[in-house]
Amino acid sequence: MKNRLKILRAERDWSQQALADRLGVSRQSVNAIETGKYDPSLPLAFRIAALFNLAIEDIFSSPSSGE
Amino acid sequence: MARHPAYRRYTRRMAGLGAAYVAAILVAATFIPDGSPPTPAAIALALVPGIAVLGVIWTMGRLLLELDDEYLRLLEVRKFIVATGLLLAFASLWGLLELFTAVPRVPVFYAFPVWCLGLGAGALYNRLTMGEDGSCP
């Protein structure tokens, strides 16, 4: 699954650790999600979306959707 | 990077149980003569180290329950799956060799140590497939 997490984080000038602390997860989790190695669960995806005040689909998109 | 508290508890529990296991093995080896018949006393003493082994299994289960970071929990579960697969493969293949050939019998006692070796293989698998994020902190 593709995502805009790295861009959104960079826009706020947050480090991966800073984002991880805000989400209550490890820095490894943030990096794994950003690099597409790991797709977060729905609850974590909702937490990420809420943190950025966006809808989940504004952050995550299916590789087959072409978006 | 701060280590997840669940890993600290896991390490502390494992250290205690490891020490208890070694002590119980030494006691059993001291008081049970070689080739002892399976008397109730010998059986009871021989099973005391098993309490520590059960504690180790409980500790591994607690790690999965206490890891509230879903990605780190995934890494641990992947290690468990790799270890279980390797143990089943080893036990099945060696069992066939024992069935049809005169290879030495491997005591079932070794199942858990082999599974633990498989955890190392699982950690390597995580590292190879997840890169630097594949190592549990």
N, CA and C atoms of all chains as a GROMACS GRO file, in nm:
protein
  612
    1MET      N    1   0.084  -0.119   0.000
    1MET     CA    2   0.000   0.000   0.000
    1MET      C    3   0.089   0.125   0.000
    2LYS      N    4   0.057   0.218  -0.089
    2LYS     CA    5   0.134   0.342  -0.094
    2LYS      C    6   0.082   0.439   0.013
    3ASN      N    7   0.170   0.528   0.056
    3ASN     CA    8   0.123   0.628   0.153
    3ASN      C    9   0.204   0.756   0.143
    4ARG      N   10   0.148   0.863   0.201
    4ARG     CA   11   0.211   0.996   0.198
    4ARG      C   12   0.267   1.033   0.334
    5LEU      N   13   0.292   0.934   0.415
    5LEU     CA   14   0.331   0.961   0.553
    5LEU      C   15   0.461   1.042   0.561
    6LYS      N   16   0.557   1.004   0.479
    6LYS     CA   17   0.687   1.073   0.484
    6LYS      C   18   0.672   1.221   0.445
    7ILE      N   19   0.588   1.245   0.343
    7ILE     CA   20   0.566   1.384   0.299
    7ILE      C   21   0.496   1.464   0.408
    8LEU      N   22   0.392   1.404   0.466
    8LEU     CA   23   0.317   1.474   0.571
    8LEU      C   24   0.406   1.503   0.692
    9ARG      N   25   0.492   1.407   0.723
    9ARG     CA   26   0.584   1.426   0.836
    9ARG      C   27   0.684   1.537   0.804
   10ALA      N   28   0.736   1.536   0.682
   10ALA     CA   29   0.835   1.637   0.643
   10ALA      C   30   0.774   1.777   0.643
   11GLU      N   31   0.646   1.786   0.603
   11GLU     CA   32   0.579   1.916   0.602
   11GLU      C   33   0.574   1.978   0.742
   12ARG      N   34   0.568   1.892   0.840
   12ARG     CA   35   0.562   1.941   0.979
   12ARG      C   36   0.699   1.943   1.046
   13ASP      N   37   0.800   1.903   0.969
   13ASP     CA   38   0.937   1.902   1.020
   13ASP      C   39   0.952   1.812   1.142
   14TRP      N   40   0.881   1.700   1.138
   14TRP     CA   41   0.890   1.603   1.247
   14TRP      C   42   0.991   1.495   1.209
   15SER      N   43   1.066   1.451   1.305
   15SER     CA   44   1.152   1.334   1.284
   15SER      C   45   1.065   1.208   1.293
   16GLN      N   46   1.119   1.096   1.249
   16GLN     CA   47   1.043   0.971   1.262
   16GLN      C   48   1.013   0.942   1.409
   17GLN      N   49   1.109   0.972   1.495
   17GLN     CA   50   1.089   0.946   1.638
   17GLN      C   51   0.979   1.035   1.694
   18ALA      N   52   0.978   1.162   1.647
   18ALA     CA   53   0.874   1.254   1.694
   18ALA      C   54   0.736   1.205   1.652
   19LEU      N   55   0.724   1.160   1.529
   19LEU     CA   56   0.596   1.106   1.483
   19LEU      C   57   0.560   0.980   1.560
   20ALA      N   58   0.661   0.894   1.581
   20ALA     CA   59   0.636   0.770   1.655
   20ALA      C   60   0.585   0.801   1.796
   21ASP      N   61   0.646   0.900   1.860
   21ASP     CA   62   0.602   0.937   1.996
   21ASP      C   63   0.458   0.986   1.995
   22ARG      N   64   0.423   1.063   1.893
   22ARG     CA   65   0.285   1.115   1.886
   22ARG      C   66   0.184   1.002   1.862
   23LEU      N   67   0.228   0.900   1.791
   23LEU     CA   68   0.138   0.788   1.760
   23LEU      C   69   0.143   0.679   1.867
   24GLY      N   70   0.243   0.685   1.954
   24GLY     CA   71   0.258   0.581   2.056
   24GLY      C   72   0.309   0.450   1.999
   25VAL      N   73   0.395   0.459   1.897
   25VAL     CA   74   0.455   0.339   1.838
   25VAL      C   75   0.607   0.358   1.833
   26SER      N   76   0.677   0.255   1.787
   26SER     CA   77   0.823   0.264   1.777
   26SER      C   78   0.864   0.338   1.649
   27ARG      N   79   0.986   0.392   1.651
   27ARG     CA   80   1.038   0.458   1.531
   27ARG      C   81   1.047   0.357   1.416
   28GLN      N   82   1.078   0.232   1.451
   28GLN     CA   83   1.084   0.128   1.348
   28GLN      C   84   0.951   0.114   1.276
   29SER      N   85   0.843   0.123   1.352
   29SER     CA   86   0.710   0.111   1.291
   29SER      C   87   0.688   0.221   1.189
   30VAL      N   88   0.723   0.344   1.229
   30VAL     CA   89   0.704   0.456   1.137
   30VAL      C   90   0.787   0.435   1.011
   31ASN      N   91   0.911   0.396   1.027
   31ASN     CA   92   0.997   0.376   0.910
   31ASN      C   93   0.944   0.263   0.821
   32ALA      N   94   0.899   0.155   0.884
   32ALA     CA   95   0.847   0.042   0.807
   32ALA      C   96   0.722   0.081   0.728
   33ILE      N   97   0.639   0.166   0.789
   33ILE     CA   98   0.518   0.211   0.719
   33ILE      C   99   0.556   0.306   0.605
   34GLU      N  100   0.646   0.399   0.635
   34GLU     CA  101   0.686   0.496   0.532
   34GLU      C  102   0.748   0.429   0.410
   35THR      N  103   0.826   0.326   0.435
   35THR     CA  104   0.895   0.259   0.325
   35THR      C  105   0.810   0.151   0.258
   36GLY      N  106   0.686   0.136   0.308
   36GLY     CA  107   0.594   0.041   0.246
   36GLY      C  108   0.621  -0.104   0.281
   37LYS      N  109   0.707  -0.126   0.381
   37LYS     CA  110   0.734  -0.265   0.421
   37LYS      C  111   0.624  -0.320   0.509
   38TYR      N  112   0.550  -0.230   0.569
   38TYR     CA  113   0.445  -0.274   0.661
   38TYR      C  114   0.321  -0.187   0.643
   39ASP      N  115   0.206  -0.252   0.630
   39ASP     CA  116   0.080  -0.180   0.623
   39ASP      C  117   0.017  -0.179   0.763
   40PRO      N  118  -0.014  -0.060   0.815
   40PRO     CA  119  -0.066  -0.055   0.952
   40PRO      C  120  -0.206  -0.115   0.960
   41SER      N  121  -0.240  -0.153   1.083
   41SER     CA  122  -0.377  -0.202   1.107
   41SER      C  123  -0.474  -0.085   1.089
   42LEU      N  124  -0.602  -0.118   1.080
   42LEU     CA  125  -0.703  -0.012   1.065
   42LEU      C  126  -0.702   0.084   1.184
   43PRO      N  127  -0.696   0.032   1.309
   43PRO     CA  128  -0.692   0.128   1.423
   43PRO      C  129  -0.572   0.223   1.415
   44LEU      N  130  -0.454   0.171   1.376
   44LEU     CA  131  -0.337   0.259   1.368
   44LEU      C  132  -0.352   0.357   1.250
   45ALA      N  133  -0.409   0.310   1.141
   45ALA     CA  134  -0.433   0.398   1.027
   45ALA      C  135  -0.527   0.513   1.066
   46PHE      N  136  -0.628   0.482   1.148
   46PHE     CA  137  -0.719   0.587   1.196
   46PHE      C  138  -0.644   0.686   1.286
   47ARG      N  139  -0.553   0.634   1.370
   47ARG     CA  140  -0.476   0.723   1.459
   47ARG      C  141  -0.388   0.817   1.376
   48ILE      N  142  -0.327   0.760   1.270
   48ILE     CA  143  -0.242   0.842   1.183
   48ILE      C  144  -0.326   0.949   1.114
   49ALA      N  145  -0.441   0.908   1.064
   49ALA     CA  146  -0.528   1.003   0.994
   49ALA      C  147  -0.574   1.114   1.089
   50ALA      N  148  -0.610   1.075   1.212
   50ALA     CA  149  -0.657   1.174   1.309
   50ALA      C  150  -0.546   1.272   1.344
   51LEU      N  151  -0.423   1.222   1.354
   51LEU     CA  152  -0.310   1.309   1.390
   51LEU      C  153  -0.289   1.417   1.284
   52PHE      N  154  -0.308   1.381   1.158
   52PHE     CA  155  -0.287   1.477   1.049
   52PHE      C  156  -0.417   1.546   1.006
   53ASN      N  157  -0.526   1.516   1.077
   53ASN     CA  158  -0.656   1.575   1.043
   53ASN      C  159  -0.694   1.547   0.898
   54LEU      N  160  -0.671   1.426   0.856
   54LEU     CA  161  -0.703   1.385   0.719
   54LEU      C  162  -0.784   1.256   0.724
   55ALA      N  163  -0.844   1.222   0.610
   55ALA     CA  164  -0.909   1.092   0.598
   55ALA      C  165  -0.803   0.987   0.564
   56ILE      N  166  -0.832   0.864   0.601
   56ILE     CA  167  -0.734   0.757   0.576
   56ILE      C  168  -0.695   0.752   0.428
   57GLU      N  169  -0.797   0.767   0.340
   57GLU     CA  170  -0.769   0.756   0.197
   57GLU      C  171  -0.688   0.875   0.144
   58ASP      N  172  -0.677   0.983   0.224
   58ASP     CA  173  -0.590   1.094   0.185
   58ASP      C  174  -0.443   1.063   0.214
   59ILE      N  175  -0.420   0.962   0.294
   59ILE     CA  176  -0.282   0.924   0.332
   59ILE      C  177  -0.240   0.793   0.265
   60PHE      N  178  -0.333   0.698   0.265
   60PHE     CA  179  -0.301   0.565   0.211
   60PHE      C  180  -0.380   0.541   0.081
   61SER      N  181  -0.314   0.473  -0.010
   61SER     CA  182  -0.384   0.439  -0.135
   61SER      C  183  -0.333   0.305  -0.184
   62SER      N  184  -0.421   0.234  -0.250
   62SER     CA  185  -0.385   0.103  -0.302
   62SER      C  186  -0.294   0.120  -0.424
   63PRO      N  187  -0.190   0.038  -0.438
   63PRO     CA  188  -0.104   0.048  -0.557
   63PRO      C  189  -0.180   0.026  -0.686
   64SER      N  190  -0.290  -0.049  -0.677
   64SER     CA  191  -0.368  -0.078  -0.799
   64SER      C  192  -0.468   0.032  -0.832
   65SER      N  193  -0.485   0.129  -0.737
   65SER     CA  194  -0.584   0.232  -0.762
   65SER      C  195  -0.537   0.336  -0.862
   66GLY      N  196  -0.405   0.346  -0.877
   66GLY     CA  197  -0.350   0.442  -0.972
   66GLY      C  198  -0.350   0.583  -0.923
   67GLU      N  199  -0.383   0.603  -0.794
   67GLU     CA  200  -0.388   0.740  -0.739
   67GLU      C  201  -0.250   0.782  -0.690
   68MET      N  202   1.788   0.475   2.092
   68MET     CA  203   1.643   0.451   2.082
   68MET      C  204   1.597   0.376   2.209
   69ALA      N  205   1.489   0.424   2.268
   69ALA     CA  206   1.438   0.362   2.390
   69ALA      C  207   1.386   0.222   2.359
   70ARG      N  208   1.420   0.130   2.445
   70ARG     CA  209   1.375  -0.006   2.427
   70ARG      C  210   1.235  -0.019   2.485
   71HIS      N  211   1.149  -0.093   2.414
   71HIS     CA  212   1.012  -0.110   2.462
   71HIS      C  213   1.016  -0.179   2.599
   72PRO      N  214   0.935  -0.131   2.695
   72PRO     CA  215   0.936  -0.191   2.829
   72PRO      C  216   0.909  -0.342   2.828
   73ALA      N  217   0.829  -0.388   2.732
   73ALA     CA  218   0.799  -0.531   2.725
   73ALA      C  219   0.927  -0.612   2.702
   74TYR      N  220   1.022  -0.557   2.626
   74TYR     CA  221   1.148  -0.628   2.604
   74TYR      C  222   1.232  -0.632   2.731
   75ARG      N  223   1.225  -0.522   2.808
   75ARG     CA  224   1.302  -0.521   2.934
   75ARG      C  225   1.247  -0.626   3.030
   76ARG      N  226   1.114  -0.635   3.040
   76ARG     CA  227   1.053  -0.735   3.127
   76ARG      C  228   1.086  -0.875   3.077
   77TYR      N  229   1.081  -0.893   2.947
   77TYR     CA  230   1.112  -1.023   2.886
   77TYR      C  231   1.254  -1.067   2.920
   78THR      N  232   1.348  -0.974   2.905
   78THR     CA  233   1.488  -1.007   2.934
   78THR      C  234   1.507  -1.040   3.081
   79ARG      N  235   1.443  -0.962   3.168
   79ARG     CA  236   1.455  -0.986   3.313
   79ARG      C  237   1.397  -1.122   3.350
   80ARG      N  238   1.280  -1.154   3.295
   80ARG     CA  239   1.217  -1.283   3.325
   80ARG      C  240   1.302  -1.399   3.272
   81MET      N  241   1.352  -1.381   3.150
   81MET     CA  242   1.433  -1.488   3.090
   81MET      C  243   1.561  -1.512   3.170
   82ALA      N  244   1.623  -1.405   3.219
   82ALA     CA  245   1.746  -1.421   3.298
   82ALA      C  246   1.718  -1.500   3.425
   83GLY      N  247   1.608  -1.466   3.493
   83GLY     CA  248   1.572  -1.537   3.615
   83GLY      C  249   1.539  -1.683   3.589
   84LEU      N  250   1.462  -1.707   3.485
   84LEU     CA  251   1.423  -1.844   3.453
   84LEU      C  252   1.542  -1.926   3.404
   85GLY      N  253   1.632  -1.860   3.330
   85GLY     CA  254   1.753  -1.930   3.284
   85GLY      C  255   1.838  -1.975   3.402
   86ALA      N  256   1.853  -1.887   3.500
   86ALA     CA  257   1.931  -1.922   3.619
   86ALA      C  258   1.862  -2.035   3.696
   87ALA      N  259   1.729  -2.027   3.708
   87ALA     CA  260   1.654  -2.132   3.778
   87ALA      C  261   1.667  -2.266   3.704
   88TYR      N  262   1.665  -2.259   3.572
   88TYR     CA  263   1.676  -2.381   3.492
   88TYR      C  264   1.812  -2.449   3.513
   89VAL      N  265   1.919  -2.370   3.507
   89VAL     CA  266   2.053  -2.426   3.526
   89VAL      C  267   2.066  -2.484   3.666
   90ALA      N  268   2.015  -2.414   3.766
   90ALA     CA  269   2.023  -2.463   3.904
   90ALA      C  270   1.946  -2.594   3.919
   91ALA      N  271   1.827  -2.601   3.859
   91ALA     CA  272   1.745  -2.722   3.870
   91ALA      C  273   1.810  -2.839   3.797
   92ILE      N  274   1.874  -2.811   3.684
   92ILE     CA  275   1.945  -2.918   3.611
   92ILE      C  276   2.060  -2.972   3.696
   93LEU      N  277   2.134  -2.881   3.760
   93LEU     CA  278   2.247  -2.922   3.844
   93LEU      C  279   2.198  -3.007   3.961
   94VAL      N  280   2.087  -2.967   4.021
   94VAL     CA  281   2.032  -3.045   4.133
   94VAL      C  282   1.990  -3.184   4.085
   95ALA      N  283   1.920  -3.187   3.971
   95ALA     CA  284   1.874  -3.316   3.919
   95ALA      C  285   1.992  -3.405   3.883
   96ALA      N  286   2.094  -3.347   3.823
   96ALA     CA  287   2.212  -3.425   3.783
   96ALA      C  288   2.289  -3.475   3.905
   97THR      N  289   2.283  -3.398   4.012
   97THR     CA  290   2.355  -3.437   4.134
   97THR      C  291   2.283  -3.551   4.208
   98PHE      N  292   2.152  -3.543   4.214
   98PHE     CA  293   2.079  -3.636   4.300
   98PHE      C  294   2.017  -3.755   4.227
   99ILE      N  295   2.013  -3.750   4.094
   99ILE     CA  296   1.957  -3.865   4.020
   99ILE      C  297   2.073  -3.940   3.955
  100PRO      N  298   2.099  -4.065   3.998
  100PRO     CA  299   2.210  -4.140   3.937
  100PRO      C  300   2.181  -4.171   3.791
  101ASP      N  301   2.287  -4.190   3.712
  101ASP     CA  302   2.269  -4.227   3.572
  101ASP      C  303   2.189  -4.357   3.562
  102GLY      N  304   2.098  -4.365   3.470
  102GLY     CA  305   2.021  -4.487   3.448
  102GLY      C  306   1.924  -4.517   3.561
  103SER      N  307   1.886  -4.415   3.635
  103SER     CA  308   1.795  -4.435   3.748
  103SER      C  309   1.659  -4.484   3.698
  104PRO      N  310   1.597  -4.581   3.771
  104PRO     CA  311   1.460  -4.622   3.733
  104PRO      C  312   1.364  -4.506   3.755
  105PRO      N  313   1.252  -4.508   3.683
  105PRO     CA  314   1.158  -4.395   3.693
  105PRO      C  315   1.074  -4.400   3.820
  106THR      N  316   1.140  -4.387   3.932
  106THR     CA  317   1.066  -4.382   4.060
  106THR      C  318   0.996  -4.246   4.071
  107PRO      N  319   0.894  -4.238   4.155
  107PRO     CA  320   0.826  -4.108   4.171
  107PRO      C  321   0.921  -3.996   4.211
  108ALA      N  322   1.017  -4.024   4.298
  108ALA     CA  323   1.111  -3.920   4.342
  108ALA      C  324   1.199  -3.875   4.225
  109ALA      N  325   1.249  -3.973   4.148
  109ALA     CA  326   1.335  -3.938   4.034
  109ALA      C  327   1.257  -3.858   3.930
  110ILE      N  328   1.134  -3.902   3.905
  110ILE     CA  329   1.050  -3.830   3.807
  110ILE      C  330   1.024  -3.687   3.853
  111ALA      N  331   0.991  -3.672   3.981
  111ALA     CA  332   0.962  -3.538   4.033
  111ALA      C  333   1.083  -3.447   4.021
  112LEU      N  334   1.200  -3.502   4.058
  112LEU     CA  335   1.322  -3.420   4.054
  112LEU      C  336   1.360  -3.387   3.909
  113ALA      N  337   1.340  -3.484   3.820
  113ALA     CA  338   1.375  -3.462   3.679
  113ALA      C  339   1.285  -3.357   3.614
  114LEU      N  340   1.163  -3.345   3.666
  114LEU     CA  341   1.068  -3.250   3.604
  114LEU      C  342   1.080  -3.109   3.660
  115VAL      N  343   1.158  -3.093   3.767
  115VAL     CA  344   1.170  -2.957   3.825
  115VAL      C  345   1.224  -2.857   3.722
  116PRO      N  346   1.329  -2.891   3.643
  116PRO     CA  347   1.373  -2.794   3.541
  116PRO      C  348   1.262  -2.761   3.442
  117GLY      N  349   1.169  -2.855   3.426
  117GLY     CA  350   1.058  -2.831   3.334
  117GLY      C  351   0.971  -2.713   3.376
  118ILE      N  352   0.967  -2.687   3.508
  118ILE     CA  353   0.890  -2.572   3.556
  118ILE      C  354   0.948  -2.443   3.497
  119ALA      N  355   1.083  -2.439   3.494
  119ALA     CA  356   1.148  -2.321   3.435
  119ALA      C  357   1.118  -2.312   3.285
  120VAL      N  358   1.116  -2.428   3.218
  120VAL     CA  359   1.085  -2.428   3.074
  120VAL      C  360   0.943  -2.377   3.050
  121LEU      N  361   0.850  -2.423   3.136
  121LEU     CA  362   0.712  -2.372   3.122
  121LEU      C  363   0.709  -2.221   3.145
  122GLY      N  364   0.793  -2.176   3.238
  122GLY     CA  365   0.802  -2.032   3.262
  122GLY      C  366   0.854  -1.957   3.140
  123VAL      N  367   0.948  -2.018   3.070
  123VAL     CA  368   1.002  -1.955   2.948
  123VAL      C  369   0.893  -1.942   2.843
  124ILE      N  370   0.814  -2.049   2.828
  124ILE     CA  371   0.705  -2.045   2.729
  124ILE      C  372   0.603  -1.938   2.768
  125TRP      N  373   0.572  -1.930   2.898
  125TRP     CA  374   0.479  -1.826   2.946
  125TRP      C  375   0.536  -1.687   2.918
  126THR      N  376   0.667  -1.674   2.941
  126THR     CA  377   0.732  -1.544   2.919
  126THR      C  378   0.722  -1.501   2.772
  127MET      N  379   0.736  -1.598   2.682
  127MET     CA  380   0.724  -1.565   2.540
  127MET      C  381   0.581  -1.522   2.506
  128GLY      N  382   0.485  -1.589   2.566
  128GLY     CA  383   0.346  -1.550   2.544
  128GLY      C  384   0.319  -1.411   2.600
  129ARG      N  385   0.375  -1.383   2.719
  129ARG     CA  386   0.356  -1.251   2.780
  129ARG      C  387   0.415  -1.141   2.692
  130LEU      N  388   0.529  -1.173   2.628
  130LEU     CA  389   0.591  -1.073   2.540
  130LEU      C  390   0.494  -1.030   2.431
  131LEU      N  391   0.427  -1.130   2.372
  131LEU     CA  392   0.331  -1.097   2.265
  131LEU      C  393   0.214  -1.015   2.320
  132LEU      N  394   0.172  -1.047   2.442
  132LEU     CA  395   0.059  -0.974   2.500
  132LEU      C  396   0.098  -0.833   2.542
  133GLU      N  397   0.220  -0.818   2.592
  133GLU     CA  398   0.262  -0.687   2.646
  133GLU      C  399   0.317  -0.594   2.539
  134LEU      N  400   0.355  -0.647   2.423
  134LEU     CA  401   0.403  -0.561   2.314
  134LEU      C  402   0.282  -0.491   2.253
  135ASP      N  403   0.263  -0.365   2.286
  135ASP     CA  404   0.147  -0.294   2.232
  135ASP      C  405   0.180  -0.225   2.100
  136ASP      N  406   0.302  -0.246   2.051
  136ASP     CA  407   0.341  -0.192   1.919
  136ASP      C  408   0.319  -0.304   1.817
  137GLU      N  409   0.221  -0.283   1.728
  137GLU     CA  410   0.181  -0.393   1.640
  137GLU      C  411   0.292  -0.438   1.546
  138TYR      N  412   0.379  -0.346   1.506
  138TYR     CA  413   0.486  -0.384   1.414
  138TYR      C  414   0.591  -0.471   1.486
  139LEU      N  415   0.629  -0.430   1.607
  139LEU     CA  416   0.725  -0.509   1.683
  139LEU      C  417   0.666  -0.647   1.715
  140ARG      N  418   0.535  -0.650   1.744
  140ARG     CA  419   0.470  -0.778   1.771
  140ARG      C  420   0.472  -0.866   1.646
  141LEU      N  421   0.452  -0.805   1.532
  141LEU     CA  422   0.459  -0.881   1.406
  141LEU      C  423   0.597  -0.945   1.390
  142LEU      N  424   0.702  -0.870   1.420
  142LEU     CA  425   0.837  -0.924   1.406
  142LEU      C  426   0.854  -1.047   1.496
  143GLU      N  427   0.802  -1.038   1.619
  143GLU     CA  428   0.815  -1.152   1.711
  143GLU      C  429   0.736  -1.272   1.661
  144VAL      N  430   0.615  -1.247   1.614
  144VAL     CA  431   0.531  -1.357   1.564
  144VAL      C  432   0.597  -1.424   1.444
  145ARG      N  433   0.658  -1.344   1.357
  145ARG     CA  434   0.728  -1.401   1.241
  145ARG      C  435   0.842  -1.491   1.287
  146LYS      N  436   0.913  -1.449   1.392
  146LYS     CA  437   1.021  -1.532   1.445
  146LYS      C  438   0.965  -1.664   1.497
  147PHE      N  439   0.853  -1.657   1.568
  147PHE     CA  440   0.792  -1.779   1.623
  147PHE      C  441   0.750  -1.873   1.509
  148ILE      N  442   0.695  -1.816   1.403
  148ILE     CA  443   0.649  -1.899   1.292
  148ILE      C  444   0.767  -1.967   1.223
  149VAL      N  445   0.874  -1.891   1.200
  149VAL     CA  446   0.992  -1.950   1.137
  149VAL      C  447   1.048  -2.062   1.226
  150ALA      N  448   1.057  -2.035   1.356
  150ALA     CA  449   1.111  -2.135   1.449
  150ALA      C  450   1.025  -2.261   1.450
  151THR      N  451   0.894  -2.242   1.451
  151THR     CA  452   0.802  -2.357   1.452
  151THR      C  453   0.814  -2.437   1.322
  152GLY      N  454   0.823  -2.369   1.212
  152GLY     CA  455   0.837  -2.437   1.083
  152GLY      C  456   0.965  -2.517   1.076
  153LEU      N  457   1.075  -2.457   1.123
  153LEU     CA  458   1.203  -2.528   1.119
  153LEU      C  459   1.200  -2.649   1.211
  154LEU      N  460   1.141  -2.634   1.330
  154LEU     CA  461   1.134  -2.748   1.422
  154LEU      C  462   1.051  -2.861   1.363
  155LEU      N  463   0.936  -2.827   1.305
  155LEU     CA  464   0.850  -2.930   1.245
  155LEU      C  465   0.923  -2.999   1.129
  156ALA      N  466   0.995  -2.920   1.050
  156ALA     CA  467   1.068  -2.978   0.938
  156ALA      C  468   1.177  -3.072   0.988
  157PHE      N  469   1.254  -3.023   1.087
  157PHE     CA  470   1.362  -3.106   1.141
  157PHE      C  471   1.307  -3.234   1.204
  158ALA      N  472   1.203  -3.219   1.288
  158ALA     CA  473   1.147  -3.336   1.357
  158ALA      C  474   1.091  -3.437   1.257
  159SER      N  475   1.024  -3.388   1.154
  159SER     CA  476   0.962  -3.479   1.056
  159SER      C  477   1.069  -3.551   0.974
  160LEU      N  478   1.168  -3.476   0.927
  160LEU     CA  479   1.271  -3.538   0.842
  160LEU      C  480   1.358  -3.633   0.923
  161TRP      N  481   1.397  -3.589   1.043
  161TRP     CA  482   1.481  -3.677   1.124
  161TRP      C  483   1.401  -3.799   1.171
  162GLY      N  484   1.272  -3.779   1.197
  162GLY     CA  485   1.186  -3.891   1.235
  162GLY      C  486   1.180  -3.996   1.124
  163LEU      N  487   1.174  -3.951   1.000
  163LEU     CA  488   1.173  -4.045   0.888
  163LEU      C  489   1.306  -4.120   0.879
  164LEU      N  490   1.415  -4.046   0.903
  164LEU     CA  491   1.546  -4.111   0.902
  164LEU      C  492   1.554  -4.217   1.012
  165GLU      N  493   1.500  -4.184   1.130
  165GLU     CA  494   1.501  -4.281   1.240
  165GLU      C  495   1.415  -4.402   1.207
  166LEU      N  496   1.306  -4.376   1.134
  166LEU     CA  497   1.212  -4.484   1.101
  166LEU      C  498   1.273  -4.583   1.002
  167PHE      N  499   1.346  -4.530   0.906
  167PHE     CA  500   1.392  -4.616   0.796
  167PHE      C  501   1.541  -4.646   0.798
  168THR      N  502   1.617  -4.576   0.879
  168THR     CA  503   1.761  -4.601   0.881
  168THR      C  504   1.809  -4.614   1.025
  169ALA      N  505   1.937  -4.637   1.040
  169ALA     CA  506   1.994  -4.658   1.174
  169ALA      C  507   2.062  -4.533   1.227
  170VAL      N  508   2.009  -4.414   1.191
  170VAL     CA  509   2.068  -4.291   1.245
  170VAL      C  510   2.042  -4.286   1.396
  171PRO      N  511   2.128  -4.215   1.470
  171PRO     CA  512   2.107  -4.206   1.614
  171PRO      C  513   1.974  -4.138   1.647
  172ARG      N  514   1.910  -4.184   1.755
  172ARG     CA  515   1.784  -4.122   1.798
  172ARG      C  516   1.814  -3.989   1.865
  173VAL      N  517   1.736  -3.888   1.829
  173VAL     CA  518   1.751  -3.757   1.893
  173VAL      C  519   1.645  -3.747   2.003
  174PRO      N  520   1.686  -3.729   2.130
  174PRO     CA  521   1.586  -3.719   2.238
  174PRO      C  522   1.491  -3.602   2.216
  175VAL      N  523   1.365  -3.622   2.252
  175VAL     CA  524   1.266  -3.515   2.232
  175VAL      C  525   1.299  -3.392   2.316
  176PHE      N  526   1.386  -3.412   2.415
  176PHE     CA  527   1.431  -3.299   2.497
  176PHE      C  528   1.484  -3.185   2.409
  177TYR      N  529   1.540  -3.222   2.294
  177TYR     CA  530   1.603  -3.120   2.210
  177TYR      C  531   1.504  -3.037   2.130
  178ALA      N  532   1.377  -3.071   2.138
  178ALA     CA  533   1.278  -2.995   2.059
  178ALA      C  534   1.282  -2.846   2.092
  179PHE      N  535   1.283  -2.814   2.221
  179PHE     CA  536   1.278  -2.672   2.258
  179PHE      C  537   1.407  -2.599   2.222
  180PRO      N  538   1.526  -2.658   2.252
  180PRO     CA  539   1.648  -2.590   2.207
  180PRO      C  540   1.652  -2.568   2.055
  181VAL      N  541   1.604  -2.666   1.979
  181VAL     CA  542   1.602  -2.649   1.833
  181VAL      C  543   1.507  -2.536   1.795
  182TRP      N  544   1.394  -2.530   1.864
  182TRP     CA  545   1.297  -2.421   1.837
  182TRP      C  546   1.360  -2.286   1.867
  183CYS      N  547   1.438  -2.282   1.977
  183CYS     CA  548   1.503  -2.154   2.012
  183CYS      C  549   1.608  -2.116   1.908
  184LEU      N  550   1.678  -2.216   1.854
  184LEU     CA  551   1.770  -2.186   1.744
  184LEU      C  552   1.694  -2.129   1.625
  185GLY      N  553   1.574  -2.182   1.606
  185GLY     CA  554   1.489  -2.133   1.498
  185GLY      C  555   1.451  -1.986   1.517
  186LEU      N  556   1.444  -1.942   1.643
  186LEU     CA  557   1.416  -1.800   1.668
  186LEU      C  558   1.527  -1.713   1.609
  187GLY      N  559   1.650  -1.766   1.620
  187GLY     CA  560   1.763  -1.693   1.560
  187GLY      C  561   1.748  -1.686   1.409
  188ALA      N  562   1.704  -1.797   1.350
  188ALA     CA  563   1.681  -1.797   1.205
  188ALA      C  564   1.568  -1.700   1.170
  189GLY      N  565   1.467  -1.695   1.257
  189GLY     CA  566   1.356  -1.601   1.235
  189GLY      C  567   1.403  -1.456   1.241
  190ALA      N  568   1.494  -1.428   1.336
  190ALA     CA  569   1.547  -1.292   1.347
  190ALA      C  570   1.626  -1.256   1.221
  191LEU      N  571   1.700  -1.354   1.169
  191LEU     CA  572   1.775  -1.331   1.045
  191LEU      C  573   1.679  -1.307   0.928
  192TYR      N  574   1.571  -1.385   0.925
  192TYR     CA  575   1.470  -1.367   0.820
  192TYR      C  576   1.409  -1.226   0.827
  193ASN      N  577   1.379  -1.182   0.949
  193ASN     CA  578   1.326  -1.046   0.965
  193ASN      C  579   1.426  -0.943   0.914
  194ARG      N  580   1.552  -0.964   0.948
  194ARG     CA  581   1.656  -0.868   0.910
  194ARG      C  582   1.669  -0.863   0.757
  195LEU      N  583   1.664  -0.981   0.695
  195LEU     CA  584   1.683  -0.987   0.549
  195LEU      C  585   1.563  -0.930   0.474
  196THR      N  586   1.443  -0.947   0.529
  196THR     CA  587   1.324  -0.903   0.456
  196THR      C  588   1.277  -0.764   0.496
  197MET      N  589   1.313  -0.719   0.617
  197MET     CA  590   1.267  -0.588   0.664
  197MET      C  591   1.381  -0.488   0.678
  198GLY      N  592   1.503  -0.529   0.650
  198GLY     CA  593   1.615  -0.438   0.663
  198GLY      C  594   1.640  -0.399   0.807
  199GLU      N  595   1.681  -0.274   0.828
  199GLU     CA  596   1.716  -0.232   0.964
  199GLU      C  597   1.594  -0.232   1.056
  200ASP      N  598   1.474  -0.227   0.997
  200ASP     CA  599   1.354  -0.229   1.080
  200ASP      C  600   1.317  -0.370   1.123
  201GLY      N  601   1.393  -0.469   1.076
  201GLY     CA  602   1.361  -0.608   1.108
  201GLY      C  603   1.424  -0.657   1.235
  202SER      N  604   1.501  -0.571   1.302
  202SER     CA  605   1.564  -0.611   1.427
  202SER      C  606   1.482  -0.560   1.544
  203CYS      N  607   1.449  -0.651   1.636
  203CYS     CA  608   1.374  -0.609   1.753
  203CYS      C  609   1.469  -0.531   1.844
  204PRO      N  610   1.428  -0.411   1.890
  204PRO     CA  611   1.518  -0.330   1.973
  204PRO      C  612   1.540  -0.391   2.110
   0.00000   0.00000   0.00000
